[in-house]
Amino acid sequence: MEEARAQEKLKIDIGYIAYAKPPPPLYDPEAVPRDEGVKGAALAISENNTTGAFTGQSFELTDALVAPGESPVEAARKLADKGLRLFIADLPAAELLQLADALRPSGALVFNASAPDDRLRGPDCRANLFHIAPSRAMLTDGLAQFLLVRRWPRTLLVVGPGEADAAYAAAFRASARKFGLKIVAEKPWTYGPLARARGDNITEAEALNFARGGDYDVIVVADEAADFGDFILYRTADPKLVMGTQGLVTTSWSPVHIAWGAEQLQSRFQRFAGRVMRPVDYQAWMAARAIGDAAQNQKSADPAGVRAFLDGPDFNLANYKGSPGSFRPWDQQLRQVLLYAQPKSIVGVAPQPGFLHQRSVLDTLGADLPETSCHLN
């Protein structure tokens, strides 16, 4: 009898597509774990199966971690050939779009667990692509709200040399216009990582006095590669706070977040993975939980039914941040509370109090319906 019941269970296969993380250098206290992301999805699969034991469903995660130079699209196609139609992806924007386009004829859905690029929610949006990771616009809108509420409207923007740094800076400029902040000055970071290119002591480097002068309240850094941002704080000529990609950051998740029951999720992940939960882990966890909620509600893993439920008014994702998440139907971005985090504590959450919206205050973060350039089809 037990075997017959097990055979009646609906099996839901989810693919996880990512580039394999490189091994860390000899010593790096913040090295990206080699199982980042996939461990978050795996924990959610375990939780889905706990519920599935009562709803007649079983969930299985198949990960395809490809080496640099190999094709994540080909890895996903092999899984699609085996019948998989639900995928979580930890990929850069270009590869993510290739993946969504390649899988679209099969009807598959892809859940973006890491790429923050605003174009993925705008002119390059795809009908089969859902976004769990917050966009850069959401992150910088959250930061702008914080600065406005604190009455620190004047900023010095420091921009790193990378393409991602330029994209973050562009998002912050847009947020500054949106919320009425003033960028007093912009300066490029030209001194290399930690100013090591100069070969002198980082506490004495001329580069770390570059922020002298100027009538600004805070320094906003655009340094997504984490090459220099952490080393500006406490090394400026004037005592200024640092925010943006380092210092006080706006993020989907932080190991120090324990409010709204988050301590339970942190503890479960710590036991499961043997390390702290990072933002990409959390975003992959939310992706797998969203799939689980949709499949359990629809009693089916049919991608069309899953998409209709996720885009509909009845979907709410419990996410341990005080307000459930839901997808914006115009660009399929997950609405969510964001955290203002520094290394040892959470300073607050976005949206900040007082920012109102006719649908959801969460829509004050990122591209709202009148602003979107996404046209799903």
C-alpha positions in Angstrom: 0.0 0.0 0.0 2.8 2.4 0.9 4.5 1.6 -2.4 1.3 2.3 -4.3 0.9 5.7 -2.6 4.5 6.6 -3.4 4.0 5.7 -7.1 1.0 8.0 -7.2 3.0 11.0 -6.1 3.5 13.8 -8.7 7.3 14.1 -9.3 8.5 17.7 -9.9 12.0 18.0 -11.3 13.8 21.3 -11.1 17.1 22.0 -12.9 19.8 24.3 -11.4 22.1 25.9 -14.0 25.3 27.8 -13.0 28.9 28.1 -13.7 31.0 26.2 -11.2 32.5 28.5 -8.7 36.4 28.6 -8.8 38.3 27.4 -5.8 39.2 30.2 -3.4 42.8 31.6 -3.3 45.1 30.5 -0.5 43.4 32.9 2.0 40.2 34.9 1.4 37.9 35.4 4.4 35.0 36.3 2.0 35.6 33.7 -0.7 32.5 32.7 -2.6 31.6 29.1 -1.5 31.8 26.6 -4.3 28.2 25.5 -3.4 26.8 29.0 -3.3 23.2 29.1 -4.6 22.7 25.4 -5.1 22.7 24.8 -1.4 19.8 27.3 -1.0 17.8 25.6 -3.7 18.6 22.2 -2.1 17.3 23.3 1.3 14.1 24.6 -0.3 13.6 21.2 -2.1 13.9 19.5 1.3 11.3 21.8 2.7 9.0 21.4 -0.3 9.2 17.6 0.2 8.1 17.9 3.8 4.9 19.5 2.6 4.8 17.3 -0.4 4.5 14.2 1.8 1.0 15.4 2.7 0.1 16.8 -0.8 1.2 13.8 -2.9 4.2 15.6 -4.5 7.9 15.0 -4.5 10.5 17.4 -5.6 14.0 16.7 -7.0 16.8 19.1 -7.8 19.3 18.3 -10.6 22.2 20.6 -10.8 24.3 21.3 -13.8 27.4 23.2 -12.9 29.4 24.0 -16.0 33.1 24.9 -16.2 34.2 28.2 -17.7 34.1 27.9 -21.5 31.4 25.3 -21.4 27.8 26.2 -22.4 25.1 26.4 -19.7 22.6 26.4 -22.5 23.7 23.0 -23.7 23.6 21.7 -20.1 20.1 23.0 -19.8 19.0 21.5 -23.1 20.2 18.1 -21.9 18.0 18.4 -18.9 15.1 19.7 -21.0 15.5 16.6 -23.2 14.8 14.5 -20.1 11.6 16.4 -19.5 12.6 19.2 -17.1 10.6 22.3 -17.6 11.5 24.3 -14.5 14.9 25.9 -14.1 16.8 28.0 -11.5 19.7 29.9 -13.0 22.7 31.6 -11.4 24.2 33.1 -14.6 25.3 36.5 -16.0 22.7 38.4 -18.0 23.9 37.4 -21.5 23.9 33.7 -20.7 20.7 34.0 -18.8 18.9 35.5 -21.9 20.4 32.8 -24.1 19.1 30.1 -21.7 15.6 31.6 -21.6 15.4 31.9 -25.4 16.8 28.4 -25.9 14.3 26.8 -23.5 11.3 28.9 -24.6 10.1 26.5 -27.4 9.7 23.7 -24.8 7.5 25.9 -22.6 10.1 25.9 -19.8 10.3 28.6 -17.1 13.6 30.1 -15.8 14.1 31.7 -12.4 16.9 34.2 -12.2 18.6 33.8 -8.9 21.5 36.2 -9.2 21.6 38.7 -12.2 20.7 42.2 -11.1 20.8 43.8 -14.6 17.9 46.2 -15.1 17.7 45.5 -18.8 16.5 42.0 -18.0 13.4 43.6 -16.4 13.1 46.1 -19.3 13.8 45.9 -23.0 15.4 42.4 -22.7 12.6 40.9 -20.5 11.3 37.5 -21.4 7.9 36.0 -20.8 9.4 32.7 -19.5 11.9 34.5 -17.2 11.1 35.3 -13.5 13.4 37.4 -11.4 14.1 36.5 -7.8 17.3 38.6 -7.4 16.5 42.2 -6.9 17.4 44.5 -9.7 20.0 47.2 -9.4 17.2 49.8 -9.6 15.6 48.2 -6.6 18.8 48.2 -4.6 19.6 51.9 -5.4 16.0 53.0 -4.9 16.2 51.5 -1.5 19.5 53.3 -0.8 18.0 56.6 -2.1 15.0 56.3 0.2 17.3 55.7 3.2 19.4 58.8 2.3 16.2 60.9 1.9 14.7 59.9 5.2 18.0 60.5 7.0 18.2 63.9 5.3 21.6 63.1 3.8 20.7 64.1 0.2 24.2 65.2 -1.0 26.5 62.4 -2.2 29.9 61.8 -3.6 29.7 58.9 -6.1 32.8 56.8 -6.6 32.7 54.5 -9.6 34.9 51.5 -10.2 36.4 50.5 -13.6 34.1 47.5 -14.3 31.0 47.3 -16.5 29.0 46.2 -13.5 30.3 49.3 -11.5 29.1 51.5 -14.4 25.7 49.8 -14.3 25.3 50.3 -10.6 26.4 54.0 -10.9 23.8 54.5 -13.7 21.1 52.9 -11.4 22.1 55.2 -8.5 21.9 58.3 -10.8 18.4 57.3 -11.8 17.4 56.8 -8.2 18.9 60.1 -7.2 16.8 61.9 -9.8 13.7 59.8 -8.8 14.0 60.7 -5.1 15.5 64.2 -5.3 19.0 63.5 -4.1 22.0 65.6 -5.3 25.2 63.9 -6.6 27.7 66.7 -5.7 30.5 65.0 -7.6 31.6 61.8 -9.3 35.1 60.4 -9.1 36.4 57.3 -10.9 38.5 54.8 -8.8 41.8 54.7 -10.7 44.1 53.3 -8.1 43.5 49.6 -8.5 42.4 47.0 -5.9 43.4 48.3 -2.5 45.7 50.7 -4.2 48.1 47.8 -4.5 49.3 49.0 -7.9 51.1 51.8 -6.1 52.9 49.4 -3.8 52.5 51.6 -0.7 50.8 51.2 2.6 47.0 51.2 2.1 46.5 53.4 5.2 48.8 56.0 3.8 48.0 55.8 0.1 47.3 59.0 -1.7 44.4 57.3 -3.2 42.6 57.1 0.1 42.6 60.8 0.5 40.9 61.4 -2.9 37.6 62.4 -1.2 39.1 65.5 0.4 36.9 68.6 0.0 33.4 68.9 -1.4 30.2 69.6 0.4 28.6 66.1 0.6 27.0 64.0 3.3 28.0 60.5 2.3 30.1 58.5 -0.1 28.3 56.1 -2.4 30.6 53.5 -3.9 29.9 51.5 -7.1 32.3 48.5 -6.7 30.5 45.3 -7.5 33.8 43.4 -7.7 34.6 44.5 -4.1 38.1 45.7 -5.2 38.3 48.9 -3.2 35.0 49.9 -1.5 35.6 48.3 1.9 38.9 50.3 2.1 37.5 53.8 1.8 35.7 53.7 5.1 37.8 55.2 7.9 40.5 56.3 5.4 39.0 59.5 4.1 40.3 63.0 5.0 36.9 63.9 6.4 34.7 61.6 8.5 32.1 60.4 6.0 29.9 57.3 5.9 30.3 54.9 3.0 27.3 53.2 1.4 26.3 51.4 -1.8 28.1 48.2 -2.8 30.2 48.3 0.4 29.7 49.9 3.9 26.0 50.0 4.4 24.5 47.9 1.7 21.0 47.3 0.4 20.5 43.6 0.0 18.0 40.8 -0.2 19.6 38.9 2.7 22.3 39.1 5.3 23.7 36.6 7.8 22.9 39.1 10.6 19.2 39.3 9.7 17.2 37.5 12.5 13.9 39.4 12.6 10.5 38.0 11.5 11.5 34.5 12.1 14.6 34.8 9.9 16.7 33.2 12.7 14.9 29.9 12.0 15.9 30.0 8.3 19.4 31.0 9.2 19.8 28.1 11.6 18.3 25.6 9.2 20.7 26.6 6.5 23.6 26.6 8.9 22.9 23.0 9.8 22.2 22.0 6.2 25.2 23.7 4.5 27.7 24.1 7.3 28.0 27.8 6.6 26.0 31.1 6.6 23.4 31.8 4.1 24.4 34.3 1.5 22.1 36.4 -0.8 22.4 34.1 -3.8 21.6 31.1 -1.5 18.6 33.0 -0.3 17.5 33.9 -3.8 17.8 30.3 -5.0 15.9 29.2 -1.9 13.1 31.6 -2.8 13.0 30.4 -6.4 12.6 26.8 -5.3 10.0 27.7 -2.7 8.0 29.8 -5.3 8.0 26.8 -7.6 6.9 24.5 -4.7 4.1 26.9 -3.7 2.8 27.1 -7.3 3.0 23.3 -7.9 1.2 22.6 -4.6 -1.5 25.1 -5.4 -2.0 24.0 -9.0 -1.5 20.3 -8.1 0.6 20.3 -11.3 4.1 21.1 -12.5 2.8 22.4 -15.9 4.8 25.5 -16.6 1.8 27.4 -18.0 -0.1 26.8 -14.8 2.9 27.7 -12.6 3.4 30.9 -14.5 -0.3 31.9 -14.3 -0.4 31.3 -10.6 2.9 33.2 -9.9 1.6 36.2 -12.0 -1.8 36.1 -10.3 -3.1 37.9 -7.2 -3.2 34.8 -5.0 0.6 34.2 -4.9 2.4 35.3 -1.7 5.8 34.0 -0.8 6.7 33.8 2.8 10.2 35.2 2.9 11.1 36.0 6.6 11.2 39.8 6.0 7.9 40.9 7.4 6.0 41.3 4.2 5.4 38.4 1.7 6.8 38.6 -1.8 4.8 38.6 -5.0 5.7 39.0 -8.7 5.0 42.1 -10.7 3.0 41.0 -13.7 4.6 43.6 -16.0 8.2 42.3 -15.7 7.9 39.2 -13.4 10.3 40.7 -10.8 9.7 39.5 -7.3 8.6 42.3 -5.0 10.4 42.0 -1.7 11.5 44.0 1.3 15.2 44.8 1.2 17.6 45.0 4.1 20.0 47.8 5.0 22.9 45.7 6.3 26.3 46.4 7.8 28.6 43.6 8.8 27.2 43.1 12.3 23.6 44.4 12.2 20.6 45.3 10.2 20.1 49.1 10.2 16.6 49.1 8.7 14.5 47.9 5.7 13.3 49.3 2.4 10.8 50.6 1.6 11.2 53.2 4.2 8.2 54.5 6.1 6.3 57.2 4.4 6.7 56.0 0.8 3.2 55.2 -0.4 1.9 53.4 -3.5 -1.5 52.7 -4.9 -0.8 48.9 -5.3 2.0 48.0 -3.0 4.7 50.0 -1.2 7.1 47.4 -2.5 6.6 48.9 -5.9 8.4 52.1 -4.8 11.6 50.0 -5.4 12.5 49.4 -9.0 10.7 50.0 -12.2 7.0 50.7 -11.6 4.3 49.9 -14.2 4.3 53.5 -15.8 8.2 53.3 -16.0 8.7 49.8 -17.4 10.1 49.2 -20.8 9.2 45.5 -20.6 6.6 44.1 -23.0 6.1 40.4 -22.2 4.7 38.2 -24.9 
